[in-house]
Every structure is written in structure tokens, then in C-alpha cells.
Amino acid sequence: MCLDKGEIPTGGLSFDCEHAAMLSTMDIFLTQDTRLLTLAKRAAKFLDEAAGWKVAIVANEKQLEAAAKA
């Protein structure tokens, strides 16, 4: 879809099981890629519901500082 629109595909397009597994090993995940951010939030919600693992998904320095303090 990105290429059809004349856009360059982003990292968010390749979110896969390795990314999901990686989220289960960290407390904070930072990305400025909006597509990857959306997919990571969905995966984090699933991890929380399925296993009680909470990972903060953040997109900027302010959110990172807040998550680190929590």
C-alpha cells in the first residue's frame, strides 16, 4: 500500500513474532515509527491481557521519561 501511494514502507510493516517476543523481555519500547508504534501497542495489550506483562510503548522523550519514572 505504501509503494502504491508513493511512500517508503516503514519498520511498522514488518512487525512479527520476533518483535512480539522481544516486547516480553523489556519494560519500555521506544519508536517514532507510527505504524510500528500502533502494532507494538496492540501486542503490548495482548501481553498484558494474556500474561500480565506490562510494557510501556512510547514515542518521544517526554513519554520515555514518564515511563522510566513509573
SEZAKE-345044 format. One record per residue (C-alpha): x, y negated, z. Coordinates in steps of 0.05 Angstrom, whole numbers, plus 5000, padded with zeros to 4 digits. Example, Ala and Ser with C-alpha at 12.3 -4.5 7.8 and 13.67 -1.06 7.14 Angstrom:
! residues 2
524650905156;527350215143;
//
This chain:
! residues 70
500050005000;505749525017;509049624950;502449524913;501748854949;508948664931;511248745003;517149135031;515049725074;516749655147;519050145200;511950205224;510350635164;514951185187;512351285258;512652025270;513252565324;520352355339;518151655356;512551925400;517252395436;522151815445;516751405479;516051945532;523251825554;523051065564;519650545606;519749975556;519649975480;521149325442;519649195369;517948585328;515149005271;507648905277;505849575244;510649955288;508049575349;500949785334;502750515325;507150515387;501450235428;496850785404;501951315421;503251005489;495851005504;495551745486;501651895530;498351535588;491651905579;494752585566;500652595613;500151985657;506651695627;506450945624;510950595574;510549845562;510349655489;512948945479;514148485420;518247905448;522947675502;517547395547;513748055546;520248435558;521848025619;514848135647;515248885634;522148935667;519548595729;513449055735;
//
